[in-house]
Amino acid sequence: MKPLKVNKRIILGPGPSSANPEVLKSLSNPILGYLDPEFFKILDDVRGSLKSLFRTNDNAFALSGSGSSGMEAGLTCLAERGDKVIICSYGYFCERQILMAERLELEVIPLRSEWGKQMDSSLLEEALKENPDTKLVVATHAETSTGVKQNIQELGKIVSKYDAMYMVDCVTSLAGTELLFDSWNIDFAYSGSQKCLASPPGLSPCALSNRAYEYIRNRTKKPSSWYLDLSLINDYWGKDHIPQYTVAVSSIYGLYESLRLLEEEGIEERWTRHVLNAEKLRKGLLELNINLPISEKDRLDQLTVVTKPDHIDDVEFRNRLINDYSIEIGRGLGDFEGKVFRIGLMGESCKSEYVDLILDVFKKEI
Ligand SMILES: Cc1ncc(COP(=O)(O)O)c(C=O)c1O
């Protein structure tokens, strides 16, 4: 084997997005033991900063695993075999939640609505009226497969009228869009390090309410996964730092640096950066007569879905962008496969100069 040398890409797809160079540098710090007091200080800073980012006074930490580990941990810990779980489904990642919940033998009530549109929250109201004994409601804030933003606050108000807990996927939304964990009544939210946080893939930053933590600790039957037990993970990240597994020390250095950079920029300012660059991209695409199939009120800023023009070959076009311009954009998934491209502007990839670049390339190549 030769020493590894990887070509640079401009990643404008659904994720991962590029990592900030300062974050990449921070990964090469010396390894500390996961029980070293110096490392605990880093953990405490990351936990505090994540709490501010999630807007929670309760608990925050990062799982050693990608965004899907957060998804699986939530479903494993917040409901037990046979419990009713309502999963709001309007895209590919919502369907993944259903697949996981079925493997865990939860009693899944899938609340399916049309891909590419925000789900009407009255559907959840009706489902909860019919199933007041529901244990958990699951919704996705930013559905990366369709480019649609869901009204998580409105769903949270409905859930709060019942006894159920509320779990939210914010893999694509965290740090790119307003998310208010405590005031939106969320019990568990999971994200990914590789999108608007500008870190490499591999960590799932999470927030957990005190109520959910107590529920997990007091379950008569422990969660089936020891590794994904959110109460044990929270205990390691908490003030007593009770040992669990060896965490991904270097990745946590990277997350530390990402959060430091986020604090330097300002959380609201980062949300605004995502809004402004997305507006510029959409305006430019419309000027090129490229169709944006998602309605204005439902659109995400981190990810723009564009209809693939009929004369363009999906795979050939995306390969050409990689080979000729070193730019990655995303393909359609599920119901959208072969019909759309997905252009992501997230974290380090959310730059005005990249918007100019991709518009230029589209102008030349479409
Ligand atoms: C909305 C959403 N949820 C979950 C995931 C899964 O995350 P990961 O690929 O990091 O496991 C993704 C990945 O892109 C996503 O966009």
The ligand as a Tripos MOL2 file, in Angstrom:
@<TRIPOS>MOLECULE
LIG
   16    16     1     0     0
SMALL
NO_CHARGES

@<TRIPOS>ATOM
      1 C1        -32.5590   13.1610    7.6810 C.3       1 LIG1
      2 C2        -31.5250   12.1120    7.8510 C.ar      1 LIG1
      3 N1        -31.6700   11.2010    8.8240 N.ar      1 LIG1
      4 C3        -30.7660   10.2280    9.0250 C.ar      1 LIG1
      5 C4        -29.6570   10.1140    8.2340 C.ar      1 LIG1
      6 C5        -28.6800    9.0260    8.4860 C.3       1 LIG1
      7 O1        -27.4710    9.5520    8.8950 O.3       1 LIG1
      8 P1        -26.0930    8.7440    8.7150 P.3       1 LIG1
      9 O2        -25.9070    8.5100    7.2540 O.co2     1 LIG1
     10 O3        -25.0880    9.6940    9.3070 O.co2     1 LIG1
     11 O4        -26.2290    7.4910    9.4850 O.co2     1 LIG1
     12 C6        -29.4500   11.0420    7.2070 C.ar      1 LIG1
     13 C7        -28.2650   10.9410    6.3430 C.2       1 LIG1
     14 O5        -28.0610   11.6530    5.4150 O.2       1 LIG1
     15 C8        -30.4040   12.0590    7.0120 C.ar      1 LIG1
     16 O6        -30.2520   12.9540    6.0450 O.3       1 LIG1
@<TRIPOS>BOND
     1     1     2 1
     2     2     3 ar
     3     2    15 ar
     4     3     4 ar
     5     4     5 ar
     6     5     6 1
     7     5    12 ar
     8     6     7 1
     9     7     8 1
    10     8     9 2
    11     8    10 1
    12     8    11 1
    13    12    13 1
    14    12    15 ar
    15    13    14 2
    16    15    16 1
@<TRIPOS>SUBSTRUCTURE
     1 LIG1         1 GROUP 0 **** ****
